[in-house]
Amino acid sequence: MFLKSITTFISVDFEYLLCQAWISQTELGEKLRSCKDEVCFQSDLLSKVVNQRILERDCLEQGWVLTGFPYTVTDFKYLDCLDTPPNRVVFLECDINVCKERLMHRTTNIHTGSTINVLENEEFVAGKLLATHPKDRKAVINAE
């Protein structure tokens, strides 16, 4: 049995897809915008966002790895009914406090876009212009 290297798969980030679909001038984009804040609870619409992407040529030819979705059991059921459903699901568990700590100490180099944890890499911080990404602010982290 031949297994592909994980680096050959297409990385599909759900949050990015959702943002792109939201701003698109398509029927799906209009439906997402009409839901306003309720979009997170519309599993059928969310799965359509994923389905559109994974049916593109690169995903069909190389395979895909989806991150950031599903959120709920209902989402998972919709995901399983896609035209090319996932053949493996991996759940990563991490203590919520560890996640919060990592996010609150993550900064971004404003010139390169690379991220760094200032607590773990203090020697790399000196002399660099670093900023906190808006999603890494304490209030946002706590809300999520």
N, CA, C and O atoms as CSV, one atom per row, in Angstrom:
chain,resi,resn,atom,element,x,y,z
A,1,MET,N,N,0.841,-1.181,0.000
A,1,MET,CA,C,0.000,0.000,0.000
A,1,MET,C,C,0.882,1.239,0.000
A,1,MET,O,O,1.791,1.353,0.822
A,2,PHE,N,N,0.624,2.156,-0.904
A,2,PHE,CA,C,1.409,3.371,-1.034
A,2,PHE,C,C,0.772,4.500,-0.227
A,2,PHE,O,O,-0.411,4.791,-0.397
A,3,LEU,N,N,1.541,5.131,0.642
A,3,LEU,CA,C,1.055,6.272,1.425
A,3,LEU,C,C,1.750,7.537,0.965
A,3,LEU,O,O,2.966,7.551,0.775
A,4,LYS,N,N,0.986,8.592,0.786
A,4,LYS,CA,C,1.567,9.883,0.419
A,4,LYS,C,C,2.226,10.527,1.625
A,4,LYS,O,O,1.823,10.302,2.766
A,5,SER,N,N,3.223,11.316,1.361
A,5,SER,CA,C,3.806,12.136,2.410
A,5,SER,C,C,2.789,13.219,2.754
A,5,SER,O,O,2.106,13.727,1.865
A,6,ILE,N,N,2.680,13.573,4.020
A,6,ILE,CA,C,1.702,14.578,4.468
A,6,ILE,C,C,1.927,15.924,3.782
A,6,ILE,O,O,0.990,16.712,3.649
A,7,THR,N,N,3.144,16.192,3.350
A,7,THR,CA,C,3.431,17.481,2.719
A,7,THR,C,C,2.848,17.586,1.314
A,7,THR,O,O,2.803,18.682,0.755
A,8,THR,N,N,2.402,16.480,0.730
A,8,THR,CA,C,1.827,16.554,-0.608
A,8,THR,C,C,0.340,16.879,-0.587
A,8,THR,O,O,-0.225,17.209,-1.630
A,9,PHE,N,N,-0.297,16.796,0.552
A,9,PHE,CA,C,-1.717,17.105,0.658
A,9,PHE,C,C,-1.933,18.613,0.629
A,9,PHE,O,O,-1.047,19.385,0.995
A,10,ILE,N,N,-3.104,19.017,0.196
A,10,ILE,CA,C,-3.477,20.435,0.188
A,10,ILE,C,C,-4.029,20.792,1.569
A,10,ILE,O,O,-4.919,20.116,2.086
A,11,SER,N,N,-3.498,21.844,2.149
A,11,SER,CA,C,-3.972,22.314,3.447
A,11,SER,C,C,-5.183,23.207,3.224
A,11,SER,O,O,-5.106,24.206,2.509
A,12,VAL,N,N,-6.302,22.840,3.841
A,12,VAL,CA,C,-7.552,23.580,3.698
A,12,VAL,C,C,-7.913,24.139,5.080
A,12,VAL,O,O,-8.314,23.400,5.979
A,13,ASP,N,N,-7.762,25.451,5.224
A,13,ASP,CA,C,-8.060,26.113,6.485
A,13,ASP,C,C,-9.498,26.623,6.445
A,13,ASP,O,O,-9.830,27.502,5.649
A,14,PHE,N,N,-10.338,26.074,7.298
A,14,PHE,CA,C,-11.755,26.403,7.252
A,14,PHE,C,C,-12.029,27.883,7.515
A,14,PHE,O,O,-12.859,28.486,6.835
A,15,GLU,N,N,-11.355,28.460,8.472
A,15,GLU,CA,C,-11.608,29.871,8.792
A,15,GLU,C,C,-11.332,30.763,7.576
A,15,GLU,O,O,-12.093,31.685,7.285
A,16,TYR,N,N,-10.244,30.477,6.881
A,16,TYR,CA,C,-9.920,31.243,5.676
A,16,TYR,C,C,-10.997,31.041,4.602
A,16,TYR,O,O,-11.444,31.998,3.970
A,17,LEU,N,N,-11.403,29.781,4.409
A,17,LEU,CA,C,-12.445,29.493,3.425
A,17,LEU,C,C,-13.733,30.241,3.733
A,17,LEU,O,O,-14.365,30.811,2.843
A,18,LEU,N,N,-14.113,30.232,5.006
A,18,LEU,CA,C,-15.343,30.897,5.410
A,18,LEU,C,C,-15.266,32.398,5.145
A,18,LEU,O,O,-16.227,32.996,4.661
A,19,CYS,N,N,-14.135,33.000,5.458
A,19,CYS,CA,C,-13.962,34.437,5.189
A,19,CYS,C,C,-14.051,34.727,3.696
A,19,CYS,O,O,-14.692,35.697,3.290
A,20,GLN,N,N,-13.410,33.889,2.869
A,20,GLN,CA,C,-13.455,34.077,1.428
A,20,GLN,C,C,-14.873,33.906,0.885
A,20,GLN,O,O,-15.315,34.673,0.029
A,21,ALA,N,N,-15.577,32.901,1.387
A,21,ALA,CA,C,-16.955,32.677,0.945
A,21,ALA,C,C,-17.849,33.835,1.376
A,21,ALA,O,O,-18.728,34.261,0.627
A,22,TRP,N,N,-17.623,34.337,2.577
A,22,TRP,CA,C,-18.435,35.427,3.136
A,22,TRP,C,C,-18.354,36.674,2.252
A,22,TRP,O,O,-19.367,37.336,2.025
A,23,ILE,N,N,-17.176,36.995,1.758
A,23,ILE,CA,C,-17.010,38.220,0.965
A,23,ILE,C,C,-17.268,38.011,-0.523
A,23,ILE,O,O,-17.322,38.975,-1.286
A,24,SER,N,N,-17.428,36.756,-0.936
A,24,SER,CA,C,-17.632,36.478,-2.359
A,24,SER,C,C,-19.012,36.949,-2.816
A,24,SER,O,O,-19.974,36.974,-2.048
A,25,GLN,N,N,-19.069,37.313,-4.073
A,25,GLN,CA,C,-20.331,37.759,-4.668
A,25,GLN,C,C,-21.026,36.565,-5.339
A,25,GLN,O,O,-21.348,36.595,-6.527
A,26,THR,N,N,-21.244,35.524,-4.544
A,26,THR,CA,C,-21.897,34.317,-5.040
A,26,THR,C,C,-23.177,34.093,-4.242
A,26,THR,O,O,-23.440,34.773,-3.250
A,27,GLU,N,N,-23.966,33.124,-4.700
A,27,GLU,CA,C,-25.193,32.786,-3.974
A,27,GLU,C,C,-24.867,32.301,-2.557
A,27,GLU,O,O,-25.552,32.654,-1.597
A,28,LEU,N,N,-23.819,31.495,-2.443
A,28,LEU,CA,C,-23.419,31.012,-1.118
A,28,LEU,C,C,-22.971,32.168,-0.232
A,28,LEU,O,O,-23.325,32.214,0.946
A,29,GLY,N,N,-22.200,33.100,-0.780
A,29,GLY,CA,C,-21.770,34.275,-0.024
A,29,GLY,C,C,-22.960,35.090,0.469
A,29,GLY,O,O,-22.973,35.561,1.606
A,30,GLU,N,N,-23.949,35.251,-0.390
A,30,GLU,CA,C,-25.154,35.992,0.002
A,30,GLU,C,C,-25.894,35.277,1.129
A,30,GLU,O,O,-26.370,35.919,2.066
A,31,LYS,N,N,-25.992,33.948,1.042
A,31,LYS,CA,C,-26.668,33.183,2.096
A,31,LYS,C,C,-25.920,33.310,3.417
A,31,LYS,O,O,-26.536,33.469,4.471
A,32,LEU,N,N,-24.601,33.240,3.363
A,32,LEU,CA,C,-23.803,33.377,4.588
A,32,LEU,C,C,-24.003,34.751,5.210
A,32,LEU,O,O,-24.211,34.865,6.418
A,33,ARG,N,N,-23.941,35.788,4.392
A,33,ARG,CA,C,-24.123,37.148,4.915
A,33,ARG,C,C,-25.523,37.359,5.474
A,33,ARG,O,O,-25.694,38.105,6.438
A,34,SER,N,N,-26.514,36.722,4.892
A,34,SER,CA,C,-27.891,36.904,5.373
A,34,SER,C,C,-28.103,36.250,6.736
A,34,SER,O,O,-29.023,36.618,7.467
A,35,CYS,N,N,-27.255,35.282,7.078
A,35,CYS,CA,C,-27.369,34.616,8.381
A,35,CYS,C,C,-26.809,35.461,9.515
A,35,CYS,O,O,-27.131,35.238,10.682
A,36,LYS,N,N,-25.974,36.425,9.170
A,36,LYS,CA,C,-25.295,37.284,10.155
A,36,LYS,C,C,-24.566,36.429,11.174
A,36,LYS,O,O,-23.728,35.614,10.790
A,37,ASP,N,N,-24.851,36.583,12.453
A,37,ASP,CA,C,-24.139,35.871,13.511
A,37,ASP,C,C,-24.569,34.422,13.656
A,37,ASP,O,O,-23.912,33.652,14.356
A,38,GLU,N,N,-25.656,34.040,13.008
A,38,GLU,CA,C,-26.158,32.679,13.123
A,38,GLU,C,C,-25.419,31.695,12.216
A,38,GLU,O,O,-25.686,30.494,12.267
A,39,VAL,N,N,-24.486,32.192,11.380
A,39,VAL,CA,C,-23.814,31.341,10.408
A,39,VAL,C,C,-23.096,30.166,11.073
A,39,VAL,O,O,-23.004,29.089,10.484
A,40,CYS,N,N,-22.595,30.356,12.269
A,40,CYS,CA,C,-21.871,29.287,12.950
A,40,CYS,C,C,-22.771,28.103,13.282
A,40,CYS,O,O,-22.281,27.019,13.601
A,41,PHE,N,N,-24.068,28.302,13.208
A,41,PHE,CA,C,-24.994,27.236,13.559
A,41,PHE,C,C,-25.670,26.617,12.338
A,41,PHE,O,O,-26.558,25.777,12.482
A,42,GLN,N,N,-25.264,27.019,11.154
A,42,GLN,CA,C,-25.861,26.527,9.911
A,42,GLN,C,C,-24.927,25.487,9.284
A,42,GLN,O,O,-24.167,25.804,8.369
A,43,SER,N,N,-24.985,24.267,9.771
A,43,SER,CA,C,-24.077,23.209,9.319
A,43,SER,C,C,-24.142,22.974,7.826
A,43,SER,O,O,-23.124,22.682,7.200
A,44,ASP,N,N,-25.328,23.097,7.243
A,44,ASP,CA,C,-25.449,22.862,5.802
A,44,ASP,C,C,-24.667,23.887,5.000
A,44,ASP,O,O,-24.020,23.536,4.012
A,45,LEU,N,N,-24.715,25.155,5.410
A,45,LEU,CA,C,-23.959,26.192,4.704
A,45,LEU,C,C,-22.456,26.023,4.907
A,45,LEU,O,O,-21.672,26.181,3.971
A,46,LEU,N,N,-22.067,25.703,6.132
A,46,LEU,CA,C,-20.643,25.534,6.422
A,46,LEU,C,C,-20.060,24.378,5.623
A,46,LEU,O,O,-18.940,24.468,5.121
A,47,SER,N,N,-20.810,23.305,5.506
A,47,SER,CA,C,-20.306,22.160,4.737
A,47,SER,C,C,-20.233,22.488,3.247
A,47,SER,O,O,-19.376,21.947,2.547
A,48,LYS,N,N,-21.106,23.354,2.746
A,48,LYS,CA,C,-21.030,23.771,1.344
A,48,LYS,C,C,-19.749,24.555,1.078
A,48,LYS,O,O,-19.154,24.439,0.007
A,49,VAL,N,N,-19.331,25.348,2.051
A,49,VAL,CA,C,-18.079,26.095,1.921
A,49,VAL,C,C,-16.924,25.111,1.742
A,49,VAL,O,O,-16.078,25.291,0.866
A,50,VAL,N,N,-16.892,24.078,2.570
A,50,VAL,CA,C,-15.839,23.067,2.489
A,50,VAL,C,C,-15.953,22.304,1.174
A,50,VAL,O,O,-14.952,22.097,0.489
A,51,ASN,N,N,-17.153,21.887,0.822
A,51,ASN,CA,C,-17.361,21.069,-0.370
A,51,ASN,C,C,-16.867,21.775,-1.628
A,51,ASN,O,O,-16.254,21.146,-2.491
A,52,GLN,N,N,-17.129,23.082,-1.739
A,52,GLN,CA,C,-16.663,23.827,-2.908
A,52,GLN,C,C,-15.146,23.730,-3.044
A,52,GLN,O,O,-14.625,23.530,-4.141
A,53,ARG,N,N,-14.445,23.873,-1.926
A,53,ARG,CA,C,-12.976,23.873,-1.990
A,53,ARG,C,C,-12.415,22.490,-2.291
A,53,ARG,O,O,-11.512,22.356,-3.117
A,54,ILE,N,N,-12.935,21.470,-1.637
A,54,ILE,CA,C,-12.333,20.151,-1.806
A,54,ILE,C,C,-12.670,19.519,-3.152
A,54,ILE,O,O,-12.096,18.491,-3.512
A,55,LEU,N,N,-13.591,20.121,-3.899
A,55,LEU,CA,C,-13.886,19.639,-5.248
A,55,LEU,C,C,-13.031,20.320,-6.307
A,55,LEU,O,O,-13.154,20.023,-7.495
A,56,GLU,N,N,-12.156,21.240,-5.874
A,56,GLU,CA,C,-11.241,21.858,-6.826
A,56,GLU,C,C,-10.159,20.851,-7.209
A,56,GLU,O,O,-9.854,19.923,-6.460
A,57,ARG,N,N,-9.599,21.057,-8.376
A,57,ARG,CA,C,-8.675,20.089,-8.977
A,57,ARG,C,C,-7.515,19.688,-8.073
A,57,ARG,O,O,-7.198,18.503,-7.963
A,58,ASP,N,N,-6.872,20.674,-7.419
A,58,ASP,CA,C,-5.701,20.335,-6.593
A,58,ASP,C,C,-6.068,19.405,-5.443
A,58,ASP,O,O,-5.319,18.480,-5.131
A,59,CYS,N,N,-7.211,19.641,-4.813
A,59,CYS,CA,C,-7.637,18.764,-3.713
A,59,CYS,C,C,-8.007,17.375,-4.216
A,59,CYS,O,O,-7.708,16.373,-3.567
A,60,LEU,N,N,-8.651,17.320,-5.359
A,60,LEU,CA,C,-9.035,16.026,-5.914
A,60,LEU,C,C,-7.808,15.205,-6.316
A,60,LEU,O,O,-7.787,13.986,-6.148
A,61,GLU,N,N,-6.799,15.876,-6.840
A,61,GLU,CA,C,-5.607,15.162,-7.310
A,61,GLU,C,C,-4.638,14.808,-6.190
A,61,GLU,O,O,-4.033,13.735,-6.207
A,62,GLN,N,N,-4.487,15.703,-5.216
A,62,GLN,CA,C,-3.469,15.502,-4.192
A,62,GLN,C,C,-4.008,15.071,-2.832
A,62,GLN,O,O,-3.241,14.638,-1.972
A,63,GLY,N,N,-5.306,15.185,-2.631
A,63,GLY,CA,C,-5.874,14.943,-1.312
A,63,GLY,C,C,-5.830,16.222,-0.499
A,63,GLY,O,O,-5.207,17.203,-0.906
A,64,TRP,N,N,-6.486,16.212,0.642
A,64,TRP,CA,C,-6.590,17.438,1.425
A,64,TRP,C,C,-6.613,17.134,2.908
A,64,TRP,O,O,-7.000,16.051,3.345
A,65,VAL,N,N,-6.178,18.143,3.675
A,65,VAL,CA,C,-6.226,18.095,5.132
A,65,VAL,C,C,-6.992,19.336,5.573
A,65,VAL,O,O,-6.582,20.461,5.284
A,66,LEU,N,N,-8.089,19.134,6.264
A,66,LEU,CA,C,-8.963,20.227,6.705
A,66,LEU,C,C,-8.689,20.543,8.161
A,66,LEU,O,O,-8.656,19.646,9.005
A,67,THR,N,N,-8.492,21.830,8.457
A,67,THR,CA,C,-8.337,22.250,9.851
A,67,THR,C,C,-9.423,23.265,10.190
A,67,THR,O,O,-9.850,24.048,9.341
A,68,GLY,N,N,-9.862,23.235,11.449
A,68,GLY,CA,C,-10.825,24.215,11.932
A,68,GLY,C,C,-12.283,23.848,11.747
A,68,GLY,O,O,-13.162,24.670,12.007
A,69,PHE,N,N,-12.554,22.650,11.309
A,69,PHE,CA,C,-13.931,22.208,11.082
A,69,PHE,C,C,-13.925,20.691,11.131
A,69,PHE,O,O,-12.961,20.095,10.651
A,70,PRO,N,N,-14.912,20.040,11.666
A,70,PRO,CA,C,-16.222,20.490,12.128
A,70,PRO,C,C,-16.187,20.964,13.586
A,70,PRO,O,O,-15.254,20.680,14.338
A,71,TYR,N,N,-17.242,21.696,13.950
A,71,TYR,CA,C,-17.391,22.179,15.318
A,71,TYR,C,C,-18.304,21.270,16.148
A,71,TYR,O,O,-18.058,21.035,17.332
A,72,THR,N,N,-19.345,20.773,15.513
A,72,THR,CA,C,-20.377,20.027,16.234
A,72,THR,C,C,-20.593,18.660,15.596
A,72,THR,O,O,-20.055,18.367,14.528
A,73,VAL,N,N,-21.381,17.833,16.261
A,73,VAL,CA,C,-21.741,16.524,15.716
A,73,VAL,C,C,-22.513,16.702,14.404
A,73,VAL,O,O,-22.304,15.948,13.453
A,74,THR,N,N,-23.389,17.679,14.353
A,74,THR,CA,C,-24.153,17.945,13.132
A,74,THR,C,C,-23.221,18.333,11.995
A,74,THR,O,O,-23.388,17.865,10.868
A,75,ASP,N,N,-22.236,19.188,12.282
A,75,ASP,CA,C,-21.238,19.547,11.271
A,75,ASP,C,C,-20.545,18.296,10.749
A,75,ASP,O,O,-20.337,18.145,9.545
A,76,PHE,N,N,-20.189,17.402,11.668
A,76,PHE,CA,C,-19.478,16.182,11.291
A,76,PHE,C,C,-20.345,15.313,10.376
A,76,PHE,O,O,-19.848,14.724,9.416
A,77,LYS,N,N,-21.632,15.240,10.679
A,77,LYS,CA,C,-22.535,14.454,9.833
A,77,LYS,C,C,-22.617,15.038,8.427
A,77,LYS,O,O,-22.623,14.296,7.445
A,78,TYR,N,N,-22.680,16.364,8.325
A,78,TYR,CA,C,-22.687,17.003,7.013
A,78,TYR,C,C,-21.363,16.756,6.295
A,78,TYR,O,O,-21.346,16.495,5.092
A,79,LEU,N,N,-20.275,16.837,7.016
A,79,LEU,CA,C,-18.951,16.603,6.437
A,79,LEU,C,C,-18.851,15.194,5.869
A,79,LEU,O,O,-18.234,14.982,4.826
A,80,ASP,N,N,-19.451,14.245,6.549
A,80,ASP,CA,C,-19.424,12.857,6.101
A,80,ASP,C,C,-20.246,12.646,4.829
A,80,ASP,O,O,-20.068,11.643,4.136
A,81,CYS,N,N,-21.137,13.575,4.520
A,81,CYS,CA,C,-21.997,13.446,3.340
A,81,CYS,C,C,-21.481,14.242,2.137
A,81,CYS,O,O,-22.163,14.316,1.115
A,82,LEU,N,N,-20.315,14.824,2.241
A,82,LEU,CA,C,-19.764,15.596,1.128
A,82,LEU,C,C,-19.468,14.686,-0.055
A,82,LEU,O,O,-19.420,13.464,0.083
A,83,ASP,N,N,-19.267,15.303,-1.229
A,83,ASP,CA,C,-18.971,14.531,-2.434
A,83,ASP,C,C,-17.690,13.708,-2.283
A,83,ASP,O,O,-17.606,12.595,-2.801
A,84,THR,N,N,-16.707,14.241,-1.587
A,84,THR,CA,C,-15.475,13.502,-1.287
A,84,THR,C,C,-15.223,13.597,0.216
A,84,THR,O,O,-14.401,14.400,0.658
A,85,PRO,N,N,-15.923,12.783,1.000
A,85,PRO,CA,C,-15.791,12.884,2.460
A,85,PRO,C,C,-14.395,12.491,2.923
A,85,PRO,O,O,-13.673,11.788,2.216
A,86,PRO,N,N,-14.019,12.948,4.115
A,86,PRO,CA,C,-12.703,12.568,4.638
A,86,PRO,C,C,-12.640,11.065,4.873
A,86,PRO,O,O,-13.641,10.432,5.209
A,87,ASN,N,N,-11.447,10.502,4.692
A,87,ASN,CA,C,-11.302,9.075,4.962
A,87,ASN,C,C,-10.605,8.829,6.298
A,87,ASN,O,O,-10.481,7.685,6.736
A,88,ARG,N,N,-10.155,9.895,6.940
A,88,ARG,CA,C,-9.563,9.808,8.273
A,88,ARG,C,C,-9.905,11.081,9.044
A,88,ARG,O,O,-9.994,12.167,8.471
A,89,VAL,N,N,-10.091,10.928,10.323
A,89,VAL,CA,C,-10.336,12.070,11.192
A,89,VAL,C,C,-9.383,11.962,12.364
A,89,VAL,O,O,-9.267,10.910,12.993
A,90,VAL,N,N,-8.703,13.056,12.652
A,90,VAL,CA,C,-7.753,13.083,13.758
A,90,VAL,C,C,-8.214,14.158,14.736
A,90,VAL,O,O,-8.412,15.310,14.350
A,91,PHE,N,N,-8.380,13.787,15.982
A,91,PHE,CA,C,-8.741,14.741,17.018
A,91,PHE,C,C,-7.499,15.016,17.856
A,91,PHE,O,O,-6.884,14.095,18.394
A,92,LEU,N,N,-7.144,16.262,17.959
A,92,LEU,CA,C,-6.018,16.659,18.791
A,92,LEU,C,C,-6.574,17.280,20.054
A,92,LEU,O,O,-7.385,18.205,20.002
A,93,GLU,N,N,-6.137,16.770,21.174
A,93,GLU,CA,C,-6.591,17.319,22.440
A,93,GLU,C,C,-5.446,18.057,23.110
A,93,GLU,O,O,-4.323,17.560,23.199
A,94,CYS,N,N,-5.756,19.239,23.571
A,94,CYS,CA,C,-4.766,20.047,24.271
A,94,CYS,C,C,-5.503,20.803,25.369
A,94,CYS,O,O,-6.602,21.311,25.147
A,95,ASP,N,N,-4.916,20.876,26.520
A,95,ASP,CA,C,-5.507,21.603,27.631
A,95,ASP,C,C,-5.779,23.048,27.221
A,95,ASP,O,O,-4.910,23.709,26.654
A,96,ILE,N,N,-6.970,23.529,27.505
A,96,ILE,CA,C,-7.370,24.879,27.103
A,96,ILE,C,C,-6.458,25.949,27.690
A,96,ILE,O,O,-6.214,26.972,27.051
A,97,ASN,N,N,-5.956,25.725,28.887
A,97,ASN,CA,C,-5.066,26.713,29.494
A,97,ASN,C,C,-3.722,26.776,28.777
A,97,ASN,O,O,-3.123,27.846,28.667
A,98,VAL,N,N,-3.254,25.643,28.296
A,98,VAL,CA,C,-2.014,25.624,27.514
A,98,VAL,C,C,-2.218,26.397,26.213
A,98,VAL,O,O,-1.358,27.180,25.809
A,99,CYS,N,N,-3.353,26.176,25.565
A,99,CYS,CA,C,-3.657,26.893,24.328
A,99,CYS,C,C,-3.717,28.397,24.563
A,99,CYS,O,O,-3.130,29.170,23.806
A,100,LYS,N,N,-4.416,28.811,25.601
A,100,LYS,CA,C,-4.527,30.237,25.909
A,100,LYS,C,C,-3.158,30.854,26.186
A,100,LYS,O,O,-2.855,31.947,25.708
A,101,GLU,N,N,-2.346,30.159,26.948
A,101,GLU,CA,C,-1.011,30.659,27.291
A,101,GLU,C,C,-0.162,30.842,26.032
A,101,GLU,O,O,0.524,31.854,25.887
A,102,ARG,N,N,-0.206,29.878,25.136
A,102,ARG,CA,C,0.576,29.968,23.896
A,102,ARG,C,C,0.107,31.141,23.038
A,102,ARG,O,O,0.925,31.879,22.489
A,103,LEU,N,N,-1.205,31.311,22.923
A,103,LEU,CA,C,-1.732,32.397,22.103
A,103,LEU,C,C,-1.413,33.770,22.684
A,103,LEU,O,O,-1.101,34.705,21.946
A,104,MET,N,N,-1.490,33.888,23.998
A,104,MET,CA,C,-1.269,35.195,24.628
A,104,MET,C,C,0.186,35.622,24.584
A,104,MET,O,O,0.485,36.796,24.799
A,105,HIS,N,N,1.103,34.695,24.309
A,105,HIS,CA,C,2.525,35.052,24.221
A,105,HIS,C,C,3.047,34.959,22.792
A,105,HIS,O,O,4.255,34.996,22.562
A,106,ARG,N,N,2.128,34.838,21.831
A,106,ARG,CA,C,2.529,34.757,20.433
A,106,ARG,C,C,2.556,36.156,19.837
A,106,ARG,O,O,1.619,36.933,20.020
A,107,THR,N,N,3.617,36.471,19.132
A,107,THR,CA,C,3.715,37.753,18.443
A,107,THR,C,C,4.085,37.499,16.982
A,107,THR,O,O,4.549,36.419,16.616
A,108,THR,N,N,3.871,38.510,16.174
A,108,THR,CA,C,4.127,38.407,14.742
A,108,THR,C,C,5.163,39.443,14.340
A,108,THR,O,O,5.068,40.610,14.720
A,109,ASN,N,N,6.153,39.010,13.568
A,109,ASN,CA,C,7.140,39.926,13.009
A,109,ASN,C,C,6.427,40.716,11.919
A,109,ASN,O,O,5.925,40.129,10.960
A,110,ILE,N,N,6.375,42.033,12.054
A,110,ILE,CA,C,5.583,42.847,11.128
A,110,ILE,C,C,6.199,42.915,9.735
A,110,ILE,O,O,5.528,43.318,8.785
A,111,HIS,N,N,7.463,42.528,9.600
A,111,HIS,CA,C,8.105,42.552,8.282
A,111,HIS,C,C,7.983,41.220,7.543
A,111,HIS,O,O,7.811,41.199,6.324
A,112,THR,N,N,8.069,40.121,8.268
A,112,THR,CA,C,8.067,38.805,7.616
A,112,THR,C,C,6.752,38.061,7.762
A,112,THR,O,O,6.457,37.172,6.963
A,113,GLY,N,N,5.950,38.407,8.770
A,113,GLY,CA,C,4.704,37.702,9.024
A,113,GLY,C,C,4.878,36.432,9.837
A,113,GLY,O,O,3.896,35.758,10.148
A,114,SER,N,N,6.117,36.092,10.186
A,114,SER,CA,C,6.358,34.884,10.979
A,114,SER,C,C,5.920,35.122,12.423
A,114,SER,O,O,5.963,36.245,12.924
A,115,THR,N,N,5.503,34.051,13.073
A,115,THR,CA,C,5.081,34.159,14.466
A,115,THR,C,C,6.117,33.526,15.369
A,115,THR,O,O,6.864,32.632,14.970
A,116,ILE,N,N,6.139,34.015,16.598
A,116,ILE,CA,C,7.110,33.533,17.578
A,116,ILE,C,C,6.507,33.644,18.973
A,116,ILE,O,O,5.779,34.593,19.265
A,117,ASN,N,N,6.805,32.692,19.818
A,117,ASN,CA,C,6.380,32.755,21.212
A,117,ASN,C,C,7.488,33.471,21.972
A,117,ASN,O,O,8.613,32.976,22.050
A,118,VAL,N,N,7.175,34.623,22.526
A,118,VAL,CA,C,8.205,35.442,23.159
A,118,VAL,C,C,8.778,34.797,24.414
A,118,VAL,O,O,9.926,35.065,24.768
A,119,LEU,N,N,8.010,33.958,25.092
A,119,LEU,CA,C,8.532,33.298,26.288
A,119,LEU,C,C,9.524,32.197,25.956
A,119,LEU,O,O,10.491,31.985,26.687
A,120,GLU,N,N,9.286,31.502,24.861
A,120,GLU,CA,C,10.143,30.380,24.483
A,120,GLU,C,C,11.351,30.795,23.662
A,120,GLU,O,O,12.306,30.027,23.547
A,121,ASN,N,N,11.330,31.998,23.088
A,121,ASN,CA,C,12.382,32.425,22.171
A,121,ASN,C,C,12.848,33.847,22.459
A,121,ASN,O,O,12.920,34.670,21.547
A,122,GLU,N,N,13.157,34.135,23.684
A,122,GLU,CA,C,13.530,35.492,24.066
A,122,GLU,C,C,14.728,36.013,23.292
A,122,GLU,O,O,14.804,37.209,23.010
A,123,GLU,N,N,15.670,35.136,22.941
A,123,GLU,CA,C,16.867,35.579,22.229
A,123,GLU,C,C,16.566,36.052,20.804
A,123,GLU,O,O,17.347,36.816,20.237
A,124,PHE,N,N,15.449,35.612,20.218
A,124,PHE,CA,C,15.099,36.013,18.866
A,124,PHE,C,C,14.272,37.294,18.820
A,124,PHE,O,O,14.037,37.837,17.741
A,125,VAL,N,N,13.837,37.777,19.957
A,125,VAL,CA,C,12.941,38.918,20.026
A,125,VAL,C,C,13.683,40.248,19.920
A,125,VAL,O,O,13.161,41.203,19.344
A,126,ALA,N,N,14.880,40.317,20.463
A,126,ALA,CA,C,15.624,41.576,20.526
A,126,ALA,C,C,15.826,42.170,19.129
A,126,ALA,O,O,16.264,41.490,18.201
A,127,GLY,N,N,15.497,43.446,19.009
A,127,GLY,CA,C,15.733,44.180,17.780
A,127,GLY,C,C,14.722,43.928,16.669
A,127,GLY,O,O,14.905,44.423,15.557
A,128,LYS,N,N,13.678,43.185,16.933
A,128,LYS,CA,C,12.673,42.901,15.899
A,128,LYS,C,C,11.405,43.695,16.186
A,128,LYS,O,O,11.049,43.922,17.342
A,129,LEU,N,N,10.737,44.109,15.131
A,129,LEU,CA,C,9.474,44.807,15.274
A,129,LEU,C,C,8.362,43.771,15.326
A,129,LEU,O,O,7.971,43.206,14.304
A,130,LEU,N,N,7.862,43.531,16.527
A,130,LEU,CA,C,6.848,42.512,16.749
A,130,LEU,C,C,5.532,43.161,17.162
A,130,LEU,O,O,5.514,44.213,17.801
A,131,ALA,N,N,4.446,42.522,16.790
A,131,ALA,CA,C,3.119,43.021,17.147
A,131,ALA,C,C,2.228,41.830,17.478
A,131,ALA,O,O,2.477,40.706,17.044
A,132,THR,N,N,1.193,42.100,18.249
A,132,THR,CA,C,0.211,41.071,18.574
A,132,THR,C,C,-0.882,41.090,17.515
A,132,THR,O,O,-1.445,42.139,17.203
A,133,HIS,N,N,-1.170,39.923,16.972
A,133,HIS,CA,C,-2.250,39.804,15.987
A,133,HIS,C,C,-3.571,40.096,16.707
A,133,HIS,O,O,-3.731,39.712,17.865
A,134,PRO,N,N,-4.518,40.766,16.046
A,134,PRO,CA,C,-5.799,41.070,16.702
A,134,PRO,C,C,-6.501,39.846,17.286
A,134,PRO,O,O,-7.187,39.958,18.302
A,135,LYS,N,N,-6.342,38.677,16.658
A,135,LYS,CA,C,-6.966,37.458,17.178
A,135,LYS,C,C,-6.261,36.933,18.425
A,135,LYS,O,O,-6.807,36.080,19.124
A,136,ASP,N,N,-5.067,37.426,18.713
A,136,ASP,CA,C,-4.313,36.942,19.864
A,136,ASP,C,C,-4.439,37.869,21.075
A,136,ASP,O,O,-3.710,37.716,22.055
A,137,ARG,N,N,-5.344,38.810,21.008
A,137,ARG,CA,C,-5.573,39.693,22.154
A,137,ARG,C,C,-6.359,38.923,23.218
A,137,ARG,O,O,-7.166,38.049,22.902
A,138,LYS,N,N,-6.111,39.260,24.462
A,138,LYS,CA,C,-6.681,38.527,25.590
A,138,LYS,C,C,-8.201,38.424,25.531
A,138,LYS,O,O,-8.764,37.355,25.765
A,139,ALA,N,N,-8.861,39.530,25.221
A,139,ALA,CA,C,-10.336,39.525,25.173
A,139,ALA,C,C,-10.866,38.563,24.105
A,139,ALA,O,O,-11.865,37.878,24.329
A,140,VAL,N,N,-10.211,38.510,22.963
A,140,VAL,CA,C,-10.631,37.618,21.881
A,140,VAL,C,C,-10.392,36.170,22.275
A,140,VAL,O,O,-11.249,35.311,22.067
A,141,ILE,N,N,-9.225,35.905,22.844
A,141,ILE,CA,C,-8.893,34.549,23.270
A,141,ILE,C,C,-9.896,34.055,24.303
A,141,ILE,O,O,-10.396,32.935,24.195
A,142,ASN,N,N,-10.193,34.873,25.296
A,142,ASN,CA,C,-11.146,34.488,26.332
A,142,ASN,C,C,-12.546,34.266,25.770
A,142,ASN,O,O,-13.258,33.359,26.202
A,143,ALA,N,N,-12.937,35.093,24.811
A,143,ALA,CA,C,-14.266,34.962,24.209
A,143,ALA,C,C,-14.389,33.652,23.428
A,143,ALA,O,O,-15.432,32.999,23.457
A,144,GLU,N,N,-13.324,33.278,22.735
A,144,GLU,CA,C,-13.364,32.039,21.953
A,144,GLU,C,C,-13.276,30.836,22.852
A,144,GLU,O,O,-13.295,29.703,22.371
